[in-house]
């Protein structure tokens, strides 16, 4: 059994998988960049879906769409496997509390990239789904289940709190410990600036999305729980919302560029 586990760990730590996993960060960066550009469009009165399905749809509409989608799918699967390997095999040298936290974080990242890979594959097969509709459908289903309201409130609160963590991570620059900073002072400043703005913007987007889930759960209006796209559009309707949404859009673009840079600099 130990030998099998060792072989599995060696396989998930191979150079080939590492390179493909790094490409997964770049894919995430491209999708965040596209969501940011769509959000900027919403701020200026244009249409579009500022969420994962909207970004993947933009990717699919390119001349080499199928190739881009399947290549992105492979990269996200590789990154999901890499994160799953971290959750299973790594952090053993840490104290129990820190080890558990690191393993849970890696497991959560594995789930996120696996879900992203699933979305990419769905679009590549021509079966892409609007995240806004699927989120509302899920909310309706959970509201009807025993304890569903409480579960949805907890999910929404979790997403909102994650948003706060993202913003704090940006302002405290703790993201820097996950990358090997470039030697050039100007390059270091650029990477740090992208990270601060990007993490802060993603934090705002997640906080608003989670808040809408909580509101939809408490008021029993599942149509209000419309995912990231609905959260950004709700932000647009607030006082000075157009300017805030524009700033968030620019921030998400910065986060996207940062993730592409992270593909090169990440400490794997």
Number of C-alpha atoms within 10 A of each C-alpha: 6 7 8 9 12 12 12 13 17 12 14 21 16 11 11 11 18 18 16 21 24 25 24 28 24 24 24 23 24 23 24 29 25 25 29 29 20 25 31 23 18 22 24 14 11 10 11 16 23 28 25 23 22 22 22 25 22 17 21 20 11 12 9 10 17 19 13 18 25 18 17 26 24 19 26 30 22 26 28 26 23 27 26 23 21 23 23 16 15 16 16 15 8 11 9 11 8 13 16 15 13 18 21 16 16 21 20 16 19 24 16 16 23 20 15 23 23 16 21 29 20 17 20 20 12 11 10 18 14 13 21 22 14 14 20 20 16 13 24 20 12 18 21 10 10 9 10 16 21 15 16 22 20 16 16 25 19 17 22 24 17 18 24 20 17 25 24 16 18 24 17 11 15 13 15 18 10 12 16 14 18 13 8 9 10 10 12 15 13 13 21 19 17 23 27 25 23 27 28 24 28 25 27 24 28 26 25 22 26 28 21 25 29 26 17 24 25 15 10 15 15 22 16 21 30 24 24 24 25 22 24 29 19 17 22 21 12 12 9 10 16 21 16 18 28 22 18 26 30 21 27 31 29 26 28 28 21 28 29 23 18 23 22 15 16 17 12 15
